Amino acid sequence: METVGEAYDNAMAESFFASLEHELLARRSFKSKVWAKAALFTYIEAWYAPRRRHSGVDYLSPTKFEVKTRNT
């Protein structure tokens, strides 16, 4: 992400993959690659991305940020 050797260069990617392992992969096995791809897509698009907090919007999830900006 930044220059080589910085402490935070892989922090975002490592955080995502740790969440992915803990919340999706550690709990199940898949019958095929198609099932695994579908589960991964669902995890990212339906659970992780809408709920993940962003520092650029006062540490709100995208869903909460949209609700807040609609109401103001």
N, CA, C and O atoms as a Tripos MOL2 file, in Angstrom:
@<TRIPOS>MOLECULE
protein
  288   287    72     0     0
PROTEIN
NO_CHARGES

@<TRIPOS>ATOM
      1 N           0.8250   -1.1820    0.0000 N.3       1 MET1
      2 CA          0.0000    0.0000    0.0000 C.3       1 MET1
      3 C           0.8770    1.2560    0.0000 C.2       1 MET1
      4 O           0.6110    2.1900   -0.7560 O.2       1 MET1
      5 N           1.9010    1.2870    0.8260 N.am      2 GLU2
      6 CA          2.8040    2.4310    0.8740 C.3       2 GLU2
      7 C           4.1970    1.9260    0.5050 C.2       2 GLU2
      8 O           4.3200    0.9900   -0.2850 O.2       2 GLU2
      9 N           5.2250    2.5170    1.0510 N.am      3 THR3
     10 CA          6.5660    2.0660    0.7160 C.3       3 THR3
     11 C           6.9230    0.8100    1.4990 C.2       3 THR3
     12 O           6.3470    0.5360    2.5520 O.2       3 THR3
     13 N           7.8590    0.0690    0.9870 N.am      4 VAL4
     14 CA          8.2690   -1.1860    1.6040 C.3       4 VAL4
     15 C           8.8500   -0.9250    2.9880 C.2       4 VAL4
     16 O           9.6250    0.0110    3.1800 O.2       4 VAL4
     17 N           8.4700   -1.7580    3.9430 N.am      5 GLY5
     18 CA          9.0220   -1.6630    5.2700 C.3       5 GLY5
     19 C           8.2170   -0.8410    6.2520 C.2       5 GLY5
     20 O           8.5350   -0.8240    7.4410 O.2       5 GLY5
     21 N           7.1850   -0.1600    5.7880 N.am      6 GLU6
     22 CA          6.3470    0.6050    6.7090 C.3       6 GLU6
     23 C           5.4610   -0.3400    7.5090 C.2       6 GLU6
     24 O           5.0360   -1.3840    7.0150 O.2       6 GLU6
     25 N           5.1990    0.0370    8.7240 N.am      7 ALA7
     26 CA          4.4510   -0.8370    9.6300 C.3       7 ALA7
     27 C           3.0280   -1.1010    9.1610 C.2       7 ALA7
     28 O           2.4820   -2.1680    9.4400 O.2       7 ALA7
     29 N           2.4230   -0.1710    8.4670 N.am      8 TYR8
     30 CA          1.0180   -0.3110    8.0920 C.3       8 TYR8
     31 C           0.8160   -0.6730    6.6310 C.2       8 TYR8
     32 O          -0.3030   -0.5740    6.1270 O.2       8 TYR8
     33 N           1.8740   -1.0920    5.9330 N.am      9 ASP9
     34 CA          1.7500   -1.3180    4.5040 C.3       9 ASP9
     35 C           0.7830   -2.4440    4.1430 C.2       9 ASP9
     36 O           0.1670   -2.3920    3.0780 O.2       9 ASP9
     37 N           0.6320   -3.4420    4.9800 N.am     10 ASN10
     38 CA         -0.2770   -4.5450    4.6850 C.3      10 ASN10
     39 C          -1.4110   -4.6600    5.6930 C.2      10 ASN10
     40 O          -2.1510   -5.6440    5.6690 O.2      10 ASN10
     41 N          -1.5640   -3.6950    6.5650 N.am     11 ALA11
     42 CA         -2.5330   -3.8020    7.6550 C.3      11 ALA11
     43 C          -3.9570   -3.9710    7.1510 C.2      11 ALA11
     44 O          -4.7050   -4.7920    7.6820 O.2      11 ALA11
     45 N          -4.3440   -3.2090    6.1370 N.am     12 MET12
     46 CA         -5.7010   -3.2940    5.6370 C.3      12 MET12
     47 C          -5.9850   -4.6770    5.0230 C.2      12 MET12
     48 O          -7.0250   -5.2770    5.2950 O.2      12 MET12
     49 N          -5.0780   -5.1650    4.2150 N.am     13 ALA13
     50 CA         -5.2540   -6.4720    3.5960 C.3      13 ALA13
     51 C          -5.2450   -7.5840    4.6450 C.2      13 ALA13
     52 O          -6.0570   -8.5070    4.5790 O.2      13 ALA13
     53 N          -4.3380   -7.4980    5.6010 N.am     14 GLU14
     54 CA         -4.2770   -8.5150    6.6480 C.3      14 GLU14
     55 C          -5.5390   -8.5130    7.5000 C.2      14 GLU14
     56 O          -6.0120   -9.5760    7.9020 O.2      14 GLU14
     57 N          -6.0810   -7.3540    7.7770 N.am     15 SER15
     58 CA         -7.3190   -7.2530    8.5440 C.3      15 SER15
     59 C          -8.4710   -7.9020    7.7930 C.2      15 SER15
     60 O          -9.2600   -8.6450    8.3770 O.2      15 SER15
     61 N          -8.5690   -7.6220    6.4950 N.am     16 PHE16
     62 CA         -9.6360   -8.2050    5.6950 C.3      16 PHE16
     63 C          -9.5260   -9.7280    5.6580 C.2      16 PHE16
     64 O         -10.5180  -10.4230    5.8780 O.2      16 PHE16
     65 N          -8.3400  -10.2510    5.3840 N.am     17 PHE17
     66 CA         -8.1910  -11.6940    5.2760 C.3      17 PHE17
     67 C          -8.3640  -12.3980    6.6170 C.2      17 PHE17
     68 O          -8.8190  -13.5410    6.6590 O.2      17 PHE17
     69 N          -8.0110  -11.7340    7.7070 N.am     18 ALA18
     70 CA         -8.2700  -12.3100    9.0300 C.3      18 ALA18
     71 C          -9.7620  -12.4060    9.2780 C.2      18 ALA18
     72 O         -10.2410  -13.4150    9.7950 O.2      18 ALA18
     73 N         -10.5040  -11.3660    8.9130 N.am     19 SER19
     74 CA        -11.9630  -11.3980    9.0520 C.3      19 SER19
     75 C         -12.5620  -12.4830    8.1580 C.2      19 SER19
     76 O         -13.4460  -13.2280    8.5800 O.2      19 SER19
     77 N         -12.0790  -12.5620    6.9420 N.am     20 LEU20
     78 CA        -12.5730  -13.5600    6.0020 C.3      20 LEU20
     79 C         -12.3570  -14.9710    6.5370 C.2      20 LEU20
     80 O         -13.2690  -15.7970    6.5020 O.2      20 LEU20
     81 N         -11.1680  -15.2460    7.0250 N.am     21 GLU21
     82 CA        -10.8730  -16.5710    7.5790 C.3      21 GLU21
     83 C         -11.7520  -16.8960    8.7770 C.2      21 GLU21
     84 O         -12.3220  -17.9830    8.8650 O.2      21 GLU21
     85 N         -11.8550  -15.9640    9.6810 N.am     22 HIS22
     86 CA        -12.6010  -16.1920   10.9180 C.3      22 HIS22
     87 C         -14.1000  -16.3190   10.6760 C.2      22 HIS22
     88 O         -14.7450  -17.1930   11.2550 O.2      22 HIS22
     89 N         -14.6570  -15.4670    9.8370 N.am     23 GLU23
     90 CA        -16.1020  -15.3920    9.6840 C.3      23 GLU23
     91 C         -16.6640  -16.2650    8.5730 C.2      23 GLU23
     92 O         -17.8580  -16.5620    8.5810 O.2      23 GLU23
     93 N         -15.8520  -16.6790    7.6290 N.am     24 LEU24
     94 CA        -16.3800  -17.4630    6.5040 C.3      24 LEU24
     95 C         -15.6810  -18.8090    6.3480 C.2      24 LEU24
     96 O         -16.3390  -19.8490    6.3500 O.2      24 LEU24
     97 N         -14.3980  -18.8020    6.2180 N.am     25 LEU25
     98 CA        -13.6900  -20.0220    5.8380 C.3      25 LEU25
     99 C         -13.5210  -21.0250    6.9670 C.2      25 LEU25
    100 O         -13.5450  -22.2290    6.7110 O.2      25 LEU25
    101 N         -13.3530  -20.5810    8.1940 N.am     26 ALA26
    102 CA        -13.1110  -21.4980    9.3040 C.3      26 ALA26
    103 C         -14.3480  -22.3110    9.6750 C.2      26 ALA26
    104 O         -14.2410  -23.3300   10.3570 O.2      26 ALA26
    105 N         -15.4870  -21.8780    9.2420 N.am     27 ARG27
    106 CA        -16.7340  -22.5140    9.6630 C.3      27 ARG27
    107 C         -17.3120  -23.5050    8.6630 C.2      27 ARG27
    108 O         -18.3020  -24.1710    8.9660 O.2      27 ARG27
    109 N         -16.7250  -23.6170    7.4910 N.am     28 ARG28
    110 CA        -17.3420  -24.4900    6.4960 C.3      28 ARG28
    111 C         -16.3540  -25.0160    5.4800 C.2      28 ARG28
    112 O         -15.2320  -24.5230    5.3610 O.2      28 ARG28
    113 N         -16.7830  -26.0080    4.7620 N.am     29 SER29
    114 CA        -16.0380  -26.4960    3.6040 C.3      29 SER29
    115 C         -16.9930  -26.4190    2.4160 C.2      29 SER29
    116 O         -18.2110  -26.4110    2.5880 O.2      29 SER29
    117 N         -16.4390  -26.3620    1.2340 N.am     30 PHE30
    118 CA        -17.2510  -26.1510    0.0420 C.3      30 PHE30
    119 C         -17.1990  -27.3630   -0.8670 C.2      30 PHE30
    120 O         -16.1740  -28.0390   -0.9620 O.2      30 PHE30
    121 N         -18.3090  -27.6340   -1.5340 N.am     31 LYS31
    122 CA        -18.4000  -28.7850   -2.4360 C.3      31 LYS31
    123 C         -17.6250  -28.5590   -3.7280 C.2      31 LYS31
    124 O         -17.1290  -29.5050   -4.3400 O.2      31 LYS31
    125 N         -17.5250  -27.2860   -4.1400 N.am     32 SER32
    126 CA        -16.8180  -26.9820   -5.3830 C.3      32 SER32
    127 C         -16.3340  -25.5370   -5.3580 C.2      32 SER32
    128 O         -16.6650  -24.7730   -4.4510 O.2      32 SER32
    129 N         -15.5460  -25.1750   -6.3670 N.am     33 LYS33
    130 CA        -15.0730  -23.8030   -6.4860 C.3      33 LYS33
    131 C         -16.2350  -22.8440   -6.7270 C.2      33 LYS33
    132 O         -16.1980  -21.6980   -6.2800 O.2      33 LYS33
    133 N         -17.2520  -23.3030   -7.4220 N.am     34 VAL34
    134 CA        -18.4190  -22.4590   -7.6910 C.3      34 VAL34
    135 C         -19.1040  -22.0760   -6.3810 C.2      34 VAL34
    136 O         -19.4750  -20.9170   -6.1940 O.2      34 VAL34
    137 N         -19.2730  -23.0270   -5.4840 N.am     35 TRP35
    138 CA        -19.8880  -22.7500   -4.1780 C.3      35 TRP35
    139 C         -19.0070  -21.7990   -3.3640 C.2      35 TRP35
    140 O         -19.5140  -20.8920   -2.7040 O.2      35 TRP35
    141 N         -17.7110  -22.0030   -3.4110 N.am     36 ALA36
    142 CA        -16.7890  -21.1430   -2.6710 C.3      36 ALA36
    143 C         -16.8230  -19.7150   -3.2150 C.2      36 ALA36
    144 O         -16.8490  -18.7580   -2.4400 O.2      36 ALA36
    145 N         -16.8240  -19.5670   -4.5280 N.am     37 LYS37
    146 CA        -16.8980  -18.2380   -5.1320 C.3      37 LYS37
    147 C         -18.2000  -17.5360   -4.7770 C.2      37 LYS37
    148 O         -18.1970  -16.3380   -4.4910 O.2      37 LYS37
    149 N         -19.3090  -18.2620   -4.7910 N.am     38 ALA38
    150 CA        -20.6050  -17.6750   -4.4350 C.3      38 ALA38
    151 C         -20.6190  -17.2360   -2.9660 C.2      38 ALA38
    152 O         -21.1320  -16.1660   -2.6410 O.2      38 ALA38
    153 N         -20.0640  -18.0530   -2.0950 N.am     39 ALA39
    154 CA        -20.0100  -17.7070   -0.6720 C.3      39 ALA39
    155 C         -19.1130  -16.4920   -0.4530 C.2      39 ALA39
    156 O         -19.4470  -15.6150    0.3440 O.2      39 ALA39
    157 N         -17.9900  -16.4320   -1.1430 N.am     40 LEU40
    158 CA        -17.0810  -15.3020   -1.0210 C.3      40 LEU40
    159 C         -17.7430  -14.0170   -1.5130 C.2      40 LEU40
    160 O         -17.6480  -12.9800   -0.8550 O.2      40 LEU40
    161 N         -18.4010  -14.0770   -2.6480 N.am     41 PHE41
    162 CA        -19.0960  -12.9090   -3.1830 C.3      41 PHE41
    163 C         -20.1720  -12.4290   -2.2170 C.2      41 PHE41
    164 O         -20.2880  -11.2310   -1.9580 O.2      41 PHE41
    165 N         -20.9540  -13.3570   -1.6880 N.am     42 THR42
    166 CA        -22.0070  -13.0000   -0.7430 C.3      42 THR42
    167 C         -21.4200  -12.3880    0.5140 C.2      42 THR42
    168 O         -21.9480  -11.3980    1.0210 O.2      42 THR42
    169 N         -20.3430  -12.9540    1.0230 N.am     43 TYR43
    170 CA        -19.6990  -12.4210    2.2270 C.3      43 TYR43
    171 C         -19.2410  -10.9780    2.0080 C.2      43 TYR43
    172 O         -19.5030  -10.1060    2.8370 O.2      43 TYR43
    173 N         -18.5640  -10.7340    0.9010 N.am     44 ILE44
    174 CA        -18.0310   -9.4000    0.6500 C.3      44 ILE44
    175 C         -19.1430   -8.3960    0.3690 C.2      44 ILE44
    176 O         -19.1870   -7.3340    0.9900 O.2      44 ILE44
    177 N         -20.0290   -8.7150   -0.5460 N.am     45 GLU45
    178 CA        -21.0380   -7.7520   -0.9820 C.3      45 GLU45
    179 C         -22.2080   -7.5880   -0.0220 C.2      45 GLU45
    180 O         -22.7720   -6.4990    0.0830 O.2      45 GLU45
    181 N         -22.5770   -8.6430    0.6720 N.am     46 ALA46
    182 CA        -23.7740   -8.5630    1.5230 C.3      46 ALA46
    183 C         -23.4530   -8.3730    3.0000 C.2      46 ALA46
    184 O         -24.2980   -7.8880    3.7520 O.2      46 ALA46
    185 N         -22.2510   -8.7440    3.4280 N.am     47 TRP47
    186 CA        -21.9630   -8.6240    4.8550 C.3      47 TRP47
    187 C         -20.8020   -7.6750    5.1440 C.2      47 TRP47
    188 O         -20.9760   -6.6990    5.8740 O.2      47 TRP47
    189 N         -19.6360   -7.9420    4.5920 N.am     48 TYR48
    190 CA        -18.4360   -7.1890    4.9650 C.3      48 TYR48
    191 C         -18.4800   -5.7280    4.4990 C.2      48 TYR48
    192 O         -18.3360   -4.8170    5.3140 O.2      48 TYR48
    193 N         -18.6740   -5.5050    3.2190 N.am     49 ALA49
    194 CA        -18.6070   -4.1430    2.6810 C.3      49 ALA49
    195 C         -19.6690   -3.2090    3.2660 C.2      49 ALA49
    196 O         -19.3330   -2.0790    3.6210 O.2      49 ALA49
    197 N         -20.9260   -3.6240    3.3830 N.am     50 PRO50
    198 CA        -21.9230   -2.6980    3.9340 C.3      50 PRO50
    199 C         -21.7220   -2.3900    5.4190 C.2      50 PRO50
    200 O         -22.1640   -1.3390    5.8820 O.2      50 PRO50
    201 N         -21.0790   -3.2620    6.1680 N.am     51 ARG51
    202 CA        -20.9530   -3.0730    7.6090 C.3      51 ARG51
    203 C         -19.5970   -2.5330    8.0640 C.2      51 ARG51
    204 O         -19.4640   -2.0450    9.1860 O.2      51 ARG51
    205 N         -18.6030   -2.6200    7.1970 N.am     52 ARG52
    206 CA        -17.2470   -2.2010    7.5690 C.3      52 ARG52
    207 C         -17.2150   -0.6970    7.8110 C.2      52 ARG52
    208 O         -17.7300    0.0830    7.0100 O.2      52 ARG52
    209 N         -16.6040   -0.3000    8.9230 N.am     53 ARG53
    210 CA        -16.5110    1.1180    9.2610 C.3      53 ARG53
    211 C         -15.3720    1.7770    8.4920 C.2      53 ARG53
    212 O         -14.3240    1.1680    8.2750 O.2      53 ARG53
    213 N         -15.5820    3.0200    8.0840 N.am     54 HIS54
    214 CA        -14.6040    3.7660    7.3020 C.3      54 HIS54
    215 C         -14.1570    5.0020    8.0600 C.2      54 HIS54
    216 O         -14.9850    5.7460    8.5860 O.2      54 HIS54
    217 N         -12.8590    5.2220    8.1180 N.am     55 SER55
    218 CA        -12.3380    6.3940    8.8290 C.3      55 SER55
    219 C         -12.7190    7.6880    8.1290 C.2      55 SER55
    220 O         -12.8250    8.7250    8.7850 O.2      55 SER55
    221 N         -12.9240    7.6610    6.8360 N.am     56 GLY56
    222 CA        -13.2670    8.8690    6.0870 C.3      56 GLY56
    223 C         -14.6680    9.3960    6.3500 C.2      56 GLY56
    224 O         -14.9810   10.5290    5.9870 O.2      56 GLY56
    225 N         -15.5040    8.5960    6.9680 N.am     57 VAL57
    226 CA        -16.8890    9.0220    7.2610 C.3      57 VAL57
    227 C         -17.1900    8.8260    8.7410 C.2      57 VAL57
    228 O         -18.2150    8.2560    9.1160 O.2      57 VAL57
    229 N         -16.2730    9.3100    9.5720 N.am     58 ASP58
    230 CA        -16.4340    9.2720   11.0370 C.3      58 ASP58
    231 C         -16.6250    7.8650   11.5970 C.2      58 ASP58
    232 O         -17.3760    7.6720   12.5530 O.2      58 ASP58
    233 N         -15.9550    6.8990   11.0120 N.am     59 TYR59
    234 CA        -15.9990    5.5070   11.4670 C.3      59 TYR59
    235 C         -17.4150    4.9380   11.4850 C.2      59 TYR59
    236 O         -17.7890    4.1860   12.3860 O.2      59 TYR59
    237 N         -18.1910    5.3120   10.4760 N.am     60 LEU60
    238 CA        -19.5240    4.7360   10.2950 C.3      60 LEU60
    239 C         -19.4550    3.7230    9.1660 C.2      60 LEU60
    240 O         -18.5800    3.8040    8.3040 O.2      60 LEU60
    241 N         -20.3700    2.7780    9.1700 N.am     61 SER61
    242 CA        -20.4730    1.8610    8.0470 C.3      61 SER61
    243 C         -21.1150    2.6210    6.8860 C.2      61 SER61
    244 O         -21.7690    3.6380    7.1180 O.2      61 SER61
    245 N         -20.9500    2.1610    5.6510 N.am     62 PRO62
    246 CA        -21.5860    2.8390    4.5310 C.3      62 PRO62
    247 C         -23.1040    2.9560    4.7010 C.2      62 PRO62
    248 O         -23.6950    3.9830    4.3650 O.2      62 PRO62
    249 N         -23.7220    1.9090    5.2200 N.am     63 THR63
    250 CA        -25.1680    1.9260    5.4190 C.3      63 THR63
    251 C         -25.5650    3.0030    6.4240 C.2      63 THR63
    252 O         -26.4910    3.7730    6.1680 O.2      63 THR63
    253 N         -24.8790    3.0660    7.5630 N.am     64 LYS64
    254 CA        -25.1990    4.0720    8.5800 C.3      64 LYS64
    255 C         -24.8930    5.4760    8.0780 C.2      64 LYS64
    256 O         -25.6250    6.4160    8.3900 O.2      64 LYS64
    257 N         -23.8280    5.6310    7.3080 N.am     65 PHE65
    258 CA        -23.4930    6.9390    6.7570 C.3      65 PHE65
    259 C         -24.5880    7.4160    5.8090 C.2      65 PHE65
    260 O         -24.9740    8.5850    5.8570 O.2      65 PHE65
    261 N         -25.0910    6.5440    4.9550 N.am     66 GLU66
    262 CA        -26.1580    6.9290    4.0360 C.3      66 GLU66
    263 C         -27.4130    7.3450    4.7880 C.2      66 GLU66
    264 O         -28.0470    8.3390    4.4340 O.2      66 GLU66
    265 N         -27.7740    6.5970    5.8170 N.am     67 VAL67
    266 CA        -28.9540    6.9450    6.6230 C.3      67 VAL67
    267 C         -28.7450    8.3000    7.2820 C.2      67 VAL67
    268 O         -29.6520    9.1320    7.2920 O.2      67 VAL67
    269 N         -27.5530    8.5280    7.8330 N.am     68 LYS68
    270 CA        -27.2580    9.7910    8.5050 C.3      68 LYS68
    271 C         -27.3220   10.9690    7.5250 C.2      68 LYS68
    272 O         -27.8760   12.0160    7.8610 O.2      68 LYS68
    273 N         -26.7730   10.8150    6.3410 N.am     69 THR69
    274 CA        -26.7590   11.9190    5.3850 C.3      69 THR69
    275 C         -28.1410   12.1690    4.7740 C.2      69 THR69
    276 O         -28.4350   13.3000    4.3870 O.2      69 THR69
    277 N         -28.9830   11.1620    4.6780 N.am     70 ARG70
    278 CA        -30.3560   11.3610    4.2030 C.3      70 ARG70
    279 C         -31.1810   12.1430    5.2070 C.2      70 ARG70
    280 O         -32.0580   12.9170    4.8230 O.2      70 ARG70
    281 N         -30.9060   11.9470    6.5020 N.am     71 ASN71
    282 CA        -31.6930   12.5700    7.5530 C.3      71 ASN71
    283 C         -31.2320   13.9880    7.8880 C.2      71 ASN71
    284 O         -31.8860   14.6750    8.6740 O.2      71 ASN71
    285 N         -30.1310   14.4320    7.3130 N.am     72 THR72
    286 CA        -29.6460   15.7780    7.6430 C.3      72 THR72
    287 C         -29.9290   16.7500    6.5310 C.2      72 THR72
    288 O         -29.5890   17.9290    6.6410 O.2      72 THR72
@<TRIPOS>BOND
     1     1     2 1
     2     2     3 1
     3     3     4 2
     4     3     5 am
     5     5     6 1
     6     6     7 1
     7     7     8 2
     8     7     9 am
     9     9    10 1
    10    10    11 1
    11    11    12 2
    12    11    13 am
    13    13    14 1
    14    14    15 1
    15    15    16 2
    16    15    17 am
    17    17    18 1
    18    18    19 1
    19    19    20 2
    20    19    21 am
    21    21    22 1
    22    22    23 1
    23    23    24 2
    24    23    25 am
    25    25    26 1
    26    26    27 1
    27    27    28 2
    28    27    29 am
    29    29    30 1
    30    30    31 1
    31    31    32 2
    32    31    33 am
    33    33    34 1
    34    34    35 1
    35    35    36 2
    36    35    37 am
    37    37    38 1
    38    38    39 1
    39    39    40 2
    40    39    41 am
    41    41    42 1
    42    42    43 1
    43    43    44 2
    44    43    45 am
    45    45    46 1
    46    46    47 1
    47    47    48 2
    48    47    49 am
    49    49    50 1
    50    50    51 1
    51    51    52 2
    52    51    53 am
    53    53    54 1
    54    54    55 1
    55    55    56 2
    56    55    57 am
    57    57    58 1
    58    58    59 1
    59    59    60 2
    60    59    61 am
    61    61    62 1
    62    62    63 1
    63    63    64 2
    64    63    65 am
    65    65    66 1
    66    66    67 1
    67    67    68 2
    68    67    69 am
    69    69    70 1
    70    70    71 1
    71    71    72 2
    72    71    73 am
    73    73    74 1
    74    74    75 1
    75    75    76 2
    76    75    77 am
    77    77    78 1
    78    78    79 1
    79    79    80 2
    80    79    81 am
    81    81    82 1
    82    82    83 1
    83    83    84 2
    84    83    85 am
    85    85    86 1
    86    86    87 1
    87    87    88 2
    88    87    89 am
    89    89    90 1
    90    90    91 1
    91    91    92 2
    92    91    93 am
    93    93    94 1
    94    94    95 1
    95    95    96 2
    96    95    97 am
    97    97    98 1
    98    98    99 1
    99    99   100 2
   100    99   101 am
   101   101   102 1
   102   102   103 1
   103   103   104 2
   104   103   105 am
   105   105   106 1
   106   106   107 1
   107   107   108 2
   108   107   109 am
   109   109   110 1
   110   110   111 1
   111   111   112 2
   112   111   113 am
   113   113   114 1
   114   114   115 1
   115   115   116 2
   116   115   117 am
   117   117   118 1
   118   118   119 1
   119   119   120 2
   120   119   121 am
   121   121   122 1
   122   122   123 1
   123   123   124 2
   124   123   125 am
   125   125   126 1
   126   126   127 1
   127   127   128 2
   128   127   129 am
   129   129   130 1
   130   130   131 1
   131   131   132 2
   132   131   133 am
   133   133   134 1
   134   134   135 1
   135   135   136 2
   136   135   137 am
   137   137   138 1
   138   138   139 1
   139   139   140 2
   140   139   141 am
   141   141   142 1
   142   142   143 1
   143   143   144 2
   144   143   145 am
   145   145   146 1
   146   146   147 1
   147   147   148 2
   148   147   149 am
   149   149   150 1
   150   150   151 1
   151   151   152 2
   152   151   153 am
   153   153   154 1
   154   154   155 1
   155   155   156 2
   156   155   157 am
   157   157   158 1
   158   158   159 1
   159   159   160 2
   160   159   161 am
   161   161   162 1
   162   162   163 1
   163   163   164 2
   164   163   165 am
   165   165   166 1
   166   166   167 1
   167   167   168 2
   168   167   169 am
   169   169   170 1
   170   170   171 1
   171   171   172 2
   172   171   173 am
   173   173   174 1
   174   174   175 1
   175   175   176 2
   176   175   177 am
   177   177   178 1
   178   178   179 1
   179   179   180 2
   180   179   181 am
   181   181   182 1
   182   182   183 1
   183   183   184 2
   184   183   185 am
   185   185   186 1
   186   186   187 1
   187   187   188 2
   188   187   189 am
   189   189   190 1
   190   190   191 1
   191   191   192 2
   192   191   193 am
   193   193   194 1
   194   194   195 1
   195   195   196 2
   196   195   197 am
   197   197   198 1
   198   198   199 1
   199   199   200 2
   200   199   201 am
   201   201   202 1
   202   202   203 1
   203   203   204 2
   204   203   205 am
   205   205   206 1
   206   206   207 1
   207   207   208 2
   208   207   209 am
   209   209   210 1
   210   210   211 1
   211   211   212 2
   212   211   213 am
   213   213   214 1
   214   214   215 1
   215   215   216 2
   216   215   217 am
   217   217   218 1
   218   218   219 1
   219   219   220 2
   220   219   221 am
   221   221   222 1
   222   222   223 1
   223   223   224 2
   224   223   225 am
   225   225   226 1
   226   226   227 1
   227   227   228 2
   228   227   229 am
   229   229   230 1
   230   230   231 1
   231   231   232 2
   232   231   233 am
   233   233   234 1
   234   234   235 1
   235   235   236 2
   236   235   237 am
   237   237   238 1
   238   238   239 1
   239   239   240 2
   240   239   241 am
   241   241   242 1
   242   242   243 1
   243   243   244 2
   244   243   245 am
   245   245   246 1
   246   246   247 1
   247   247   248 2
   248   247   249 am
   249   249   250 1
   250   250   251 1
   251   251   252 2
   252   251   253 am
   253   253   254 1
   254   254   255 1
   255   255   256 2
   256   255   257 am
   257   257   258 1
   258   258   259 1
   259   259   260 2
   260   259   261 am
   261   261   262 1
   262   262   263 1
   263   263   264 2
   264   263   265 am
   265   265   266 1
   266   266   267 1
   267   267   268 2
   268   267   269 am
   269   269   270 1
   270   270   271 1
   271   271   272 2
   272   271   273 am
   273   273   274 1
   274   274   275 1
   275   275   276 2
   276   275   277 am
   277   277   278 1
   278   278   279 1
   279   279   280 2
   280   279   281 am
   281   281   282 1
   282   282   283 1
   283   283   284 2
   284   283   285 am
   285   285   286 1
   286   286   287 1
   287   287   288 2
@<TRIPOS>SUBSTRUCTURE
     1 MET1         2 RESIDUE 1 A MET
     2 GLU2         6 RESIDUE 1 A GLU
     3 THR3        10 RESIDUE 1 A THR
     4 VAL4        14 RESIDUE 1 A VAL
     5 GLY5        18 RESIDUE 1 A GLY
     6 GLU6        22 RESIDUE 1 A GLU
     7 ALA7        26 RESIDUE 1 A ALA
     8 TYR8        30 RESIDUE 1 A TYR
     9 ASP9        34 RESIDUE 1 A ASP
    10 ASN10       38 RESIDUE 1 A ASN
    11 ALA11       42 RESIDUE 1 A ALA
    12 MET12       46 RESIDUE 1 A MET
    13 ALA13       50 RESIDUE 1 A ALA
    14 GLU14       54 RESIDUE 1 A GLU
    15 SER15       58 RESIDUE 1 A SER
    16 PHE16       62 RESIDUE 1 A PHE
    17 PHE17       66 RESIDUE 1 A PHE
    18 ALA18       70 RESIDUE 1 A ALA
    19 SER19       74 RESIDUE 1 A SER
    20 LEU20       78 RESIDUE 1 A LEU
    21 GLU21       82 RESIDUE 1 A GLU
    22 HIS22       86 RESIDUE 1 A HIS
    23 GLU23       90 RESIDUE 1 A GLU
    24 LEU24       94 RESIDUE 1 A LEU
    25 LEU25       98 RESIDUE 1 A LEU
    26 ALA26      102 RESIDUE 1 A ALA
    27 ARG27      106 RESIDUE 1 A ARG
    28 ARG28      110 RESIDUE 1 A ARG
    29 SER29      114 RESIDUE 1 A SER
    30 PHE30      118 RESIDUE 1 A PHE
    31 LYS31      122 RESIDUE 1 A LYS
    32 SER32      126 RESIDUE 1 A SER
    33 LYS33      130 RESIDUE 1 A LYS
    34 VAL34      134 RESIDUE 1 A VAL
    35 TRP35      138 RESIDUE 1 A TRP
    36 ALA36      142 RESIDUE 1 A ALA
    37 LYS37      146 RESIDUE 1 A LYS
    38 ALA38      150 RESIDUE 1 A ALA
    39 ALA39      154 RESIDUE 1 A ALA
    40 LEU40      158 RESIDUE 1 A LEU
    41 PHE41      162 RESIDUE 1 A PHE
    42 THR42      166 RESIDUE 1 A THR
    43 TYR43      170 RESIDUE 1 A TYR
    44 ILE44      174 RESIDUE 1 A ILE
    45 GLU45      178 RESIDUE 1 A GLU
    46 ALA46      182 RESIDUE 1 A ALA
    47 TRP47      186 RESIDUE 1 A TRP
    48 TYR48      190 RESIDUE 1 A TYR
    49 ALA49      194 RESIDUE 1 A ALA
    50 PRO50      198 RESIDUE 1 A PRO
    51 ARG51      202 RESIDUE 1 A ARG
    52 ARG52      206 RESIDUE 1 A ARG
    53 ARG53      210 RESIDUE 1 A ARG
    54 HIS54      214 RESIDUE 1 A HIS
    55 SER55      218 RESIDUE 1 A SER
    56 GLY56      222 RESIDUE 1 A GLY
    57 VAL57      226 RESIDUE 1 A VAL
    58 ASP58      230 RESIDUE 1 A ASP
    59 TYR59      234 RESIDUE 1 A TYR
    60 LEU60      238 RESIDUE 1 A LEU
    61 SER61      242 RESIDUE 1 A SER
    62 PRO62      246 RESIDUE 1 A PRO
    63 THR63      250 RESIDUE 1 A THR
    64 LYS64      254 RESIDUE 1 A LYS
    65 PHE65      258 RESIDUE 1 A PHE
    66 GLU66      262 RESIDUE 1 A GLU
    67 VAL67      266 RESIDUE 1 A VAL
    68 LYS68      270 RESIDUE 1 A LYS
    69 THR69      274 RESIDUE 1 A THR
    70 ARG70      278 RESIDUE 1 A ARG
    71 ASN71      282 RESIDUE 1 A ASN
    72 THR72      286 RESIDUE 1 A THR
